[in-house]
Amino acid sequence: MTKLLEWLFGVLAVGVAWALVTFDLLDLRLPQTYREVAWPMPLYLLVTFGCYSLATIGYRVATFNDCEGAARELQEQIREAKADLRRKGLAM
């Protein structure tokens, strides 16, 4: 099962549970307070997911590793390209 299918299954399961509680589709006779708490739950989950995403991105950016070897290799390739262009008379 791919990650996408896992996420879709999870969202579907939460959505079905939310619909069952919010609209009382199975006639569970839940107290009104349960429905009042369940009604804005998708919004709460969306905000929580957004906060988690921003925190994860911020952490990954803060701990991003420098690749010294790759930087040197790239600079060498740039020097080679400039020298090649000079030989062909395209660069000053």
Jmol script that loads the backbone (N, CA, C; Angstrom):
load data "model"
ATOM      1  N   MET A   1       0.848  -1.168   0.000  1.00  0.00           N
ATOM      2  CA  MET A   1       0.000   0.000   0.000  1.00  0.00           C
ATOM      3  C   MET A   1       0.901   1.241   0.000  1.00  0.00           C
ATOM      4  N   THR A   2       0.613   2.150  -0.891  1.00  0.00           N
ATOM      5  CA  THR A   2       1.429   3.356  -0.982  1.00  0.00           C
ATOM      6  C   THR A   2       1.068   4.324   0.138  1.00  0.00           C
ATOM      7  N   LYS A   3       1.944   5.296   0.354  1.00  0.00           N
ATOM      8  CA  LYS A   3       1.699   6.298   1.395  1.00  0.00           C
ATOM      9  C   LYS A   3       0.422   7.074   1.104  1.00  0.00           C
ATOM     10  N   LEU A   4       0.187   7.380  -0.168  1.00  0.00           N
ATOM     11  CA  LEU A   4      -1.018   8.117  -0.530  1.00  0.00           C
ATOM     12  C   LEU A   4      -2.268   7.343  -0.124  1.00  0.00           C
ATOM     13  N   LEU A   5      -2.287   6.045  -0.410  1.00  0.00           N
ATOM     14  CA  LEU A   5      -3.452   5.244  -0.044  1.00  0.00           C
ATOM     15  C   LEU A   5      -3.608   5.150   1.464  1.00  0.00           C
ATOM     16  N   GLU A   6      -2.489   5.069   2.184  1.00  0.00           N
ATOM     17  CA  GLU A   6      -2.566   5.046   3.644  1.00  0.00           C
ATOM     18  C   GLU A   6      -3.192   6.331   4.176  1.00  0.00           C
ATOM     19  N   TRP A   7      -2.756   7.479   3.648  1.00  0.00           N
ATOM     20  CA  TRP A   7      -3.301   8.756   4.088  1.00  0.00           C
ATOM     21  C   TRP A   7      -4.780   8.878   3.705  1.00  0.00           C
ATOM     22  N   LEU A   8      -5.111   8.471   2.483  1.00  0.00           N
ATOM     23  CA  LEU A   8      -6.512   8.550   2.061  1.00  0.00           C
ATOM     24  C   LEU A   8      -7.404   7.653   2.914  1.00  0.00           C
ATOM     25  N   PHE A   9      -6.909   6.473   3.250  1.00  0.00           N
ATOM     26  CA  PHE A   9      -7.680   5.568   4.113  1.00  0.00           C
ATOM     27  C   PHE A   9      -7.872   6.197   5.494  1.00  0.00           C
ATOM     28  N   GLY A  10      -6.820   6.800   6.028  1.00  0.00           N
ATOM     29  CA  GLY A  10      -6.919   7.446   7.337  1.00  0.00           C
ATOM     30  C   GLY A  10      -7.900   8.603   7.326  1.00  0.00           C
ATOM     31  N   VAL A  11      -7.826   9.430   6.287  1.00  0.00           N
ATOM     32  CA  VAL A  11      -8.746  10.567   6.176  1.00  0.00           C
ATOM     33  C   VAL A  11     -10.177  10.070   6.009  1.00  0.00           C
ATOM     34  N   LEU A  12     -10.348   9.025   5.226  1.00  0.00           N
ATOM     35  CA  LEU A  12     -11.683   8.458   5.038  1.00  0.00           C
ATOM     36  C   LEU A  12     -12.237   7.908   6.353  1.00  0.00           C
ATOM     37  N   ALA A  13     -11.409   7.199   7.109  1.00  0.00           N
ATOM     38  CA  ALA A  13     -11.856   6.637   8.388  1.00  0.00           C
ATOM     39  C   ALA A  13     -12.250   7.743   9.369  1.00  0.00           C
ATOM     40  N   VAL A  14     -11.435   8.779   9.443  1.00  0.00           N
ATOM     41  CA  VAL A  14     -11.756   9.899  10.335  1.00  0.00           C
ATOM     42  C   VAL A  14     -13.013  10.609   9.841  1.00  0.00           C
ATOM     43  N   GLY A  15     -13.151  10.778   8.530  1.00  0.00           N
ATOM     44  CA  GLY A  15     -14.335  11.431   7.972  1.00  0.00           C
ATOM     45  C   GLY A  15     -15.615  10.652   8.244  1.00  0.00           C
ATOM     46  N   VAL A  16     -15.540   9.344   8.128  1.00  0.00           N
ATOM     47  CA  VAL A  16     -16.724   8.518   8.403  1.00  0.00           C
ATOM     48  C   VAL A  16     -17.085   8.598   9.874  1.00  0.00           C
ATOM     49  N   ALA A  17     -16.085   8.503  10.751  1.00  0.00           N
ATOM     50  CA  ALA A  17     -16.353   8.604  12.190  1.00  0.00           C
ATOM     51  C   ALA A  17     -16.941   9.973  12.528  1.00  0.00           C
ATOM     52  N   TRP A  18     -16.404  11.023  11.917  1.00  0.00           N
ATOM     53  CA  TRP A  18     -16.921  12.377  12.157  1.00  0.00           C
ATOM     54  C   TRP A  18     -18.383  12.488  11.705  1.00  0.00           C
ATOM     55  N   ALA A  19     -18.681  11.969  10.514  1.00  0.00           N
ATOM     56  CA  ALA A  19     -20.051  12.042   9.998  1.00  0.00           C
ATOM     57  C   ALA A  19     -21.014  11.243  10.877  1.00  0.00           C
ATOM     58  N   LEU A  20     -20.568  10.075  11.350  1.00  0.00           N
ATOM     59  CA  LEU A  20     -21.433   9.261  12.203  1.00  0.00           C
ATOM     60  C   LEU A  20     -21.767   9.978  13.503  1.00  0.00           C
ATOM     61  N   VAL A  21     -20.777  10.628  14.100  1.00  0.00           N
ATOM     62  CA  VAL A  21     -21.017  11.321  15.367  1.00  0.00           C
ATOM     63  C   VAL A  21     -21.767  12.627  15.139  1.00  0.00           C
ATOM     64  N   THR A  22     -21.382  13.390  14.147  1.00  0.00           N
ATOM     65  CA  THR A  22     -21.977  14.710  13.932  1.00  0.00           C
ATOM     66  C   THR A  22     -23.434  14.620  13.510  1.00  0.00           C
ATOM     67  N   PHE A  23     -23.724  13.749  12.586  1.00  0.00           N
ATOM     68  CA  PHE A  23     -25.088  13.658  12.063  1.00  0.00           C
ATOM     69  C   PHE A  23     -25.893  12.522  12.691  1.00  0.00           C
ATOM     70  N   ASP A  24     -25.286  11.805  13.635  1.00  0.00           N
ATOM     71  CA  ASP A  24     -25.941  10.705  14.360  1.00  0.00           C
ATOM     72  C   ASP A  24     -26.617   9.736  13.383  1.00  0.00           C
ATOM     73  N   LEU A  25     -25.821   9.274  12.413  1.00  0.00           N
ATOM     74  CA  LEU A  25     -26.359   8.427  11.352  1.00  0.00           C
ATOM     75  C   LEU A  25     -26.739   7.032  11.833  1.00  0.00           C
ATOM     76  N   LEU A  26     -26.105   6.554  12.896  1.00  0.00           N
ATOM     77  CA  LEU A  26     -26.423   5.219  13.412  1.00  0.00           C
ATOM     78  C   LEU A  26     -27.412   5.260  14.566  1.00  0.00           C
ATOM     79  N   ASP A  27     -27.981   6.433  14.816  1.00  0.00           N
ATOM     80  CA  ASP A  27     -28.936   6.625  15.905  1.00  0.00           C
ATOM     81  C   ASP A  27     -28.350   6.127  17.232  1.00  0.00           C
ATOM     82  N   LEU A  28     -27.161   6.634  17.551  1.00  0.00           N
ATOM     83  CA  LEU A  28     -26.465   6.229  18.776  1.00  0.00           C
ATOM     84  C   LEU A  28     -26.981   6.955  20.011  1.00  0.00           C
ATOM     85  N   ARG A  29     -27.786   7.969  19.807  1.00  0.00           N
ATOM     86  CA  ARG A  29     -28.338   8.786  20.893  1.00  0.00           C
ATOM     87  C   ARG A  29     -27.229   9.377  21.769  1.00  0.00           C
ATOM     88  N   LEU A  30     -26.234   9.940  21.088  1.00  0.00           N
ATOM     89  CA  LEU A  30     -25.144  10.587  21.803  1.00  0.00           C
ATOM     90  C   LEU A  30     -25.624  11.926  22.354  1.00  0.00           C
ATOM     91  N   PRO A  31     -25.043  12.352  23.471  1.00  0.00           N
ATOM     92  CA  PRO A  31     -25.433  13.672  24.006  1.00  0.00           C
ATOM     93  C   PRO A  31     -25.111  14.790  23.013  1.00  0.00           C
ATOM     94  N   GLN A  32     -25.852  15.875  23.131  1.00  0.00           N
ATOM     95  CA  GLN A  32     -25.684  17.011  22.231  1.00  0.00           C
ATOM     96  C   GLN A  32     -24.277  17.590  22.324  1.00  0.00           C
ATOM     97  N   THR A  33     -23.649  17.527  23.492  1.00  0.00           N
ATOM     98  CA  THR A  33     -22.304  18.087  23.643  1.00  0.00           C
ATOM     99  C   THR A  33     -21.301  17.353  22.762  1.00  0.00           C
ATOM    100  N   TYR A  34     -21.492  16.050  22.533  1.00  0.00           N
ATOM    101  CA  TYR A  34     -20.592  15.308  21.653  1.00  0.00           C
ATOM    102  C   TYR A  34     -20.669  15.862  20.233  1.00  0.00           C
ATOM    103  N   ARG A  35     -21.903  16.133  19.782  1.00  0.00           N
ATOM    104  CA  ARG A  35     -22.068  16.673  18.439  1.00  0.00           C
ATOM    105  C   ARG A  35     -21.509  18.084  18.338  1.00  0.00           C
ATOM    106  N   GLU A  36     -21.656  18.862  19.390  1.00  0.00           N
ATOM    107  CA  GLU A  36     -21.125  20.228  19.381  1.00  0.00           C
ATOM    108  C   GLU A  36     -19.602  20.242  19.349  1.00  0.00           C
ATOM    109  N   VAL A  37     -18.986  19.262  19.977  1.00  0.00           N
ATOM    110  CA  VAL A  37     -17.528  19.162  19.951  1.00  0.00           C
ATOM    111  C   VAL A  37     -17.062  18.579  18.621  1.00  0.00           C
ATOM    112  N   ALA A  38     -17.802  17.647  18.074  1.00  0.00           N
ATOM    113  CA  ALA A  38     -17.398  16.977  16.834  1.00  0.00           C
ATOM    114  C   ALA A  38     -17.568  17.868  15.612  1.00  0.00           C
ATOM    115  N   TRP A  39     -18.520  18.791  15.635  1.00  0.00           N
ATOM    116  CA  TRP A  39     -18.803  19.597  14.451  1.00  0.00           C
ATOM    117  C   TRP A  39     -17.581  20.368  13.945  1.00  0.00           C
ATOM    118  N   PRO A  40     -16.816  21.114  14.783  1.00  0.00           N
ATOM    119  CA  PRO A  40     -15.658  21.857  14.248  1.00  0.00           C
ATOM    120  C   PRO A  40     -14.369  21.026  14.197  1.00  0.00           C
ATOM    121  N   MET A  41     -14.428  19.742  14.483  1.00  0.00           N
ATOM    122  CA  MET A  41     -13.224  18.917  14.540  1.00  0.00           C
ATOM    123  C   MET A  41     -12.401  18.931  13.239  1.00  0.00           C
ATOM    124  N   PRO A  42     -12.989  18.898  12.040  1.00  0.00           N
ATOM    125  CA  PRO A  42     -12.155  18.966  10.825  1.00  0.00           C
ATOM    126  C   PRO A  42     -11.321  20.248  10.760  1.00  0.00           C
ATOM    127  N   LEU A  43     -11.891  21.352  11.199  1.00  0.00           N
ATOM    128  CA  LEU A  43     -11.135  22.604  11.211  1.00  0.00           C
ATOM    129  C   LEU A  43      -9.975  22.514  12.203  1.00  0.00           C
ATOM    130  N   TYR A  44     -10.219  21.958  13.374  1.00  0.00           N
ATOM    131  CA  TYR A  44      -9.150  21.788  14.361  1.00  0.00           C
ATOM    132  C   TYR A  44      -8.042  20.896  13.809  1.00  0.00           C
ATOM    133  N   LEU A  45      -8.433  19.822  13.154  1.00  0.00           N
ATOM    134  CA  LEU A  45      -7.432  18.914  12.592  1.00  0.00           C
ATOM    135  C   LEU A  45      -6.640  19.588  11.472  1.00  0.00           C
ATOM    136  N   LEU A  46      -7.293  20.395  10.667  1.00  0.00           N
ATOM    137  CA  LEU A  46      -6.606  21.115   9.592  1.00  0.00           C
ATOM    138  C   LEU A  46      -5.600  22.113  10.163  1.00  0.00           C
ATOM    139  N   VAL A  47      -5.987  22.851  11.195  1.00  0.00           N
ATOM    140  CA  VAL A  47      -5.075  23.805  11.831  1.00  0.00           C
ATOM    141  C   VAL A  47      -3.906  23.067  12.478  1.00  0.00           C
ATOM    142  N   THR A  48      -4.185  21.956  13.132  1.00  0.00           N
ATOM    143  CA  THR A  48      -3.127  21.170  13.759  1.00  0.00           C
ATOM    144  C   THR A  48      -2.162  20.637  12.712  1.00  0.00           C
ATOM    145  N   PHE A  49      -2.681  20.143  11.602  1.00  0.00           N
ATOM    146  CA  PHE A  49      -1.822  19.654  10.531  1.00  0.00           C
ATOM    147  C   PHE A  49      -0.967  20.778   9.952  1.00  0.00           C
ATOM    148  N   GLY A  50      -1.534  21.955   9.789  1.00  0.00           N
ATOM    149  CA  GLY A  50      -0.781  23.101   9.290  1.00  0.00           C
ATOM    150  C   GLY A  50       0.340  23.494  10.245  1.00  0.00           C
ATOM    151  N   CYS A  51       0.059  23.512  11.530  1.00  0.00           N
ATOM    152  CA  CYS A  51       1.095  23.836  12.519  1.00  0.00           C
ATOM    153  C   CYS A  51       2.203  22.785  12.502  1.00  0.00           C
ATOM    154  N   TYR A  52       1.821  21.529  12.422  1.00  0.00           N
ATOM    155  CA  TYR A  52       2.819  20.454  12.359  1.00  0.00           C
ATOM    156  C   TYR A  52       3.680  20.598  11.104  1.00  0.00           C
ATOM    157  N   SER A  53       3.043  20.903   9.979  1.00  0.00           N
ATOM    158  CA  SER A  53       3.787  21.054   8.721  1.00  0.00           C
ATOM    159  C   SER A  53       4.774  22.209   8.803  1.00  0.00           C
ATOM    160  N   LEU A  54       4.332  23.350   9.331  1.00  0.00           N
ATOM    161  CA  LEU A  54       5.230  24.496   9.460  1.00  0.00           C
ATOM    162  C   LEU A  54       6.381  24.200  10.413  1.00  0.00           C
ATOM    163  N   ALA A  55       6.099  23.518  11.508  1.00  0.00           N
ATOM    164  CA  ALA A  55       7.160  23.173  12.453  1.00  0.00           C
ATOM    165  C   ALA A  55       8.160  22.215  11.817  1.00  0.00           C
ATOM    166  N   THR A  56       7.671  21.243  11.062  1.00  0.00           N
ATOM    167  CA  THR A  56       8.557  20.283  10.403  1.00  0.00           C
ATOM    168  C   THR A  56       9.437  20.977   9.363  1.00  0.00           C
ATOM    169  N   ILE A  57       8.834  21.842   8.565  1.00  0.00           N
ATOM    170  CA  ILE A  57       9.610  22.564   7.551  1.00  0.00           C
ATOM    171  C   ILE A  57      10.637  23.461   8.223  1.00  0.00           C
ATOM    172  N   GLY A  58      10.247  24.163   9.270  1.00  0.00           N
ATOM    173  CA  GLY A  58      11.180  25.026   9.989  1.00  0.00           C
ATOM    174  C   GLY A  58      12.340  24.242  10.581  1.00  0.00           C
ATOM    175  N   TYR A  59      12.056  23.095  11.155  1.00  0.00           N
ATOM    176  CA  TYR A  59      13.112  22.261  11.731  1.00  0.00           C
ATOM    177  C   TYR A  59      14.058  21.763  10.650  1.00  0.00           C
ATOM    178  N   ARG A  60      13.510  21.308   9.538  1.00  0.00           N
ATOM    179  CA  ARG A  60      14.353  20.787   8.452  1.00  0.00           C
ATOM    180  C   ARG A  60      15.214  21.885   7.843  1.00  0.00           C
ATOM    181  N   VAL A  61      14.682  23.097   7.738  1.00  0.00           N
ATOM    182  CA  VAL A  61      15.475  24.204   7.210  1.00  0.00           C
ATOM    183  C   VAL A  61      16.575  24.575   8.197  1.00  0.00           C
ATOM    184  N   ALA A  62      16.244  24.568   9.496  1.00  0.00           N
ATOM    185  CA  ALA A  62      17.230  24.943  10.513  1.00  0.00           C
ATOM    186  C   ALA A  62      18.360  23.928  10.620  1.00  0.00           C
ATOM    187  N   THR A  63      18.083  22.663  10.332  1.00  0.00           N
ATOM    188  CA  THR A  63      19.102  21.620  10.472  1.00  0.00           C
ATOM    189  C   THR A  63      19.629  21.149   9.124  1.00  0.00           C
ATOM    190  N   PHE A  64      19.435  21.960   8.094  1.00  0.00           N
ATOM    191  CA  PHE A  64      19.886  21.600   6.755  1.00  0.00           C
ATOM    192  C   PHE A  64      21.406  21.503   6.743  1.00  0.00           C
ATOM    193  N   ASN A  65      21.927  20.409   6.240  1.00  0.00           N
ATOM    194  CA  ASN A  65      23.371  20.202   6.221  1.00  0.00           C
ATOM    195  C   ASN A  65      23.991  20.827   4.976  1.00  0.00           C
ATOM    196  N   ASP A  66      25.177  21.409   5.172  1.00  0.00           N
ATOM    197  CA  ASP A  66      25.944  21.904   4.031  1.00  0.00           C
ATOM    198  C   ASP A  66      26.669  20.725   3.395  1.00  0.00           C
ATOM    199  N   CYS A  67      26.740  20.727   2.100  1.00  0.00           N
ATOM    200  CA  CYS A  67      27.436  19.669   1.369  1.00  0.00           C
ATOM    201  C   CYS A  67      28.699  20.282   0.775  1.00  0.00           C
ATOM    202  N   GLU A  68      29.755  20.288   1.550  1.00  0.00           N
ATOM    203  CA  GLU A  68      30.998  20.922   1.131  1.00  0.00           C
ATOM    204  C   GLU A  68      31.568  20.270  -0.132  1.00  0.00           C
ATOM    205  N   GLY A  69      31.544  18.955  -0.176  1.00  0.00           N
ATOM    206  CA  GLY A  69      32.063  18.241  -1.346  1.00  0.00           C
ATOM    207  C   GLY A  69      31.283  18.566  -2.606  1.00  0.00           C
ATOM    208  N   ALA A  70      29.971  18.593  -2.486  1.00  0.00           N
ATOM    209  CA  ALA A  70      29.133  18.907  -3.646  1.00  0.00           C
ATOM    210  C   ALA A  70      29.334  20.355  -4.071  1.00  0.00           C
ATOM    211  N   ALA A  71      29.544  21.259  -3.109  1.00  0.00           N
ATOM    212  CA  ALA A  71      29.774  22.664  -3.449  1.00  0.00           C
ATOM    213  C   ALA A  71      31.085  22.822  -4.217  1.00  0.00           C
ATOM    214  N   ARG A  72      32.126  22.134  -3.769  1.00  0.00           N
ATOM    215  CA  ARG A  72      33.407  22.205  -4.484  1.00  0.00           C
ATOM    216  C   ARG A  72      33.273  21.633  -5.894  1.00  0.00           C
ATOM    217  N   GLU A  73      32.563  20.508  -6.012  1.00  0.00           N
ATOM    218  CA  GLU A  73      32.362  19.890  -7.321  1.00  0.00           C
ATOM    219  C   GLU A  73      31.600  20.826  -8.261  1.00  0.00           C
ATOM    220  N   LEU A  74      30.580  21.474  -7.742  1.00  0.00           N
ATOM    221  CA  LEU A  74      29.800  22.403  -8.555  1.00  0.00           C
ATOM    222  C   LEU A  74      30.645  23.605  -8.978  1.00  0.00           C
ATOM    223  N   GLN A  75      31.449  24.135  -8.077  1.00  0.00           N
ATOM    224  CA  GLN A  75      32.323  25.263  -8.428  1.00  0.00           C
ATOM    225  C   GLN A  75      33.332  24.859  -9.503  1.00  0.00           C
ATOM    226  N   GLU A  76      33.844  23.650  -9.416  1.00  0.00           N
ATOM    227  CA  GLU A  76      34.776  23.157 -10.432  1.00  0.00           C
ATOM    228  C   GLU A  76      34.084  23.031 -11.787  1.00  0.00           C
ATOM    229  N   GLN A  77      32.863  22.545 -11.794  1.00  0.00           N
ATOM    230  CA  GLN A  77      32.109  22.438 -13.043  1.00  0.00           C
ATOM    231  C   GLN A  77      31.837  23.816 -13.635  1.00  0.00           C
ATOM    232  N   ILE A  78      31.573  24.803 -12.777  1.00  0.00           N
ATOM    233  CA  ILE A  78      31.354  26.168 -13.257  1.00  0.00           C
ATOM    234  C   ILE A  78      32.630  26.708 -13.896  1.00  0.00           C
ATOM    235  N   ARG A  79      33.775  26.468 -13.241  1.00  0.00           N
ATOM    236  CA  ARG A  79      35.050  26.917 -13.823  1.00  0.00           C
ATOM    237  C   ARG A  79      35.302  26.245 -15.170  1.00  0.00           C
ATOM    238  N   GLU A  80      35.022  24.958 -15.263  1.00  0.00           N
ATOM    239  CA  GLU A  80      35.210  24.244 -16.524  1.00  0.00           C
ATOM    240  C   GLU A  80      34.291  24.801 -17.606  1.00  0.00           C
ATOM    241  N   ALA A  81      33.054  25.096 -17.262  1.00  0.00           N
ATOM    242  CA  ALA A  81      32.107  25.627 -18.244  1.00  0.00           C
ATOM    243  C   ALA A  81      32.543  27.004 -18.722  1.00  0.00           C
ATOM    244  N   LYS A  82      33.021  27.848 -17.780  1.00  0.00           N
ATOM    245  CA  LYS A  82      33.498  29.177 -18.178  1.00  0.00           C
ATOM    246  C   LYS A  82      34.708  29.062 -19.096  1.00  0.00           C
ATOM    247  N   ALA A  83      35.635  28.165 -18.752  1.00  0.00           N
ATOM    248  CA  ALA A  83      36.817  27.978 -19.602  1.00  0.00           C
ATOM    249  C   ALA A  83      36.412  27.484 -20.979  1.00  0.00           C
ATOM    250  N   ASP A  84      35.444  26.587 -21.045  1.00  0.00           N
ATOM    251  CA  ASP A  84      34.972  26.068 -22.328  1.00  0.00           C
ATOM    252  C   ASP A  84      34.336  27.187 -23.158  1.00  0.00           C
ATOM    253  N   LEU A  85      33.565  28.051 -22.499  1.00  0.00           N
ATOM    254  CA  LEU A  85      32.942  29.166 -23.222  1.00  0.00           C
ATOM    255  C   LEU A  85      33.987  30.157 -23.709  1.00  0.00           C
ATOM    256  N   ARG A  86      35.021  30.385 -22.905  1.00  0.00           N
ATOM    257  CA  ARG A  86      36.094  31.283 -23.335  1.00  0.00           C
ATOM    258  C   ARG A  86      36.808  30.723 -24.577  1.00  0.00           C
ATOM    259  N   ARG A  87      37.059  29.409 -24.565  1.00  0.00           N
ATOM    260  CA  ARG A  87      37.733  28.777 -25.721  1.00  0.00           C
ATOM    261  C   ARG A  87      36.887  28.941 -26.980  1.00  0.00           C
ATOM    262  N   LYS A  88      35.575  28.912 -26.821  1.00  0.00           N
ATOM    263  CA  LYS A  88      34.683  29.033 -27.966  1.00  0.00           C
ATOM    264  C   LYS A  88      34.408  30.493 -28.314  1.00  0.00           C
ATOM    265  N   GLY A  89      34.918  31.410 -27.486  1.00  0.00           N
ATOM    266  CA  GLY A  89      34.765  32.822 -27.751  1.00  0.00           C
ATOM    267  C   GLY A  89      33.415  33.381 -27.391  1.00  0.00           C
ATOM    268  N   LEU A  90      32.669  32.743 -26.492  1.00  0.00           N
ATOM    269  CA  LEU A  90      31.334  33.199 -26.111  1.00  0.00           C
ATOM    270  C   LEU A  90      31.320  33.985 -24.821  1.00  0.00           C
ATOM    271  N   ALA A  91      32.395  33.921 -24.035  1.00  0.00           N
ATOM    272  CA  ALA A  91      32.412  34.626 -22.757  1.00  0.00           C
ATOM    273  C   ALA A  91      33.642  35.507 -22.677  1.00  0.00           C
ATOM    274  N   MET A  92      33.578  36.540 -21.861  1.00  0.00           N
ATOM    275  CA  MET A  92      34.711  37.435 -21.690  1.00  0.00           C
ATOM    276  C   MET A  92      35.599  36.974 -20.564  1.00  0.00           C
TER     277      MET A  92
END
end "model"
wireframe off; spacefill off
backbone 0.3
color backbone group
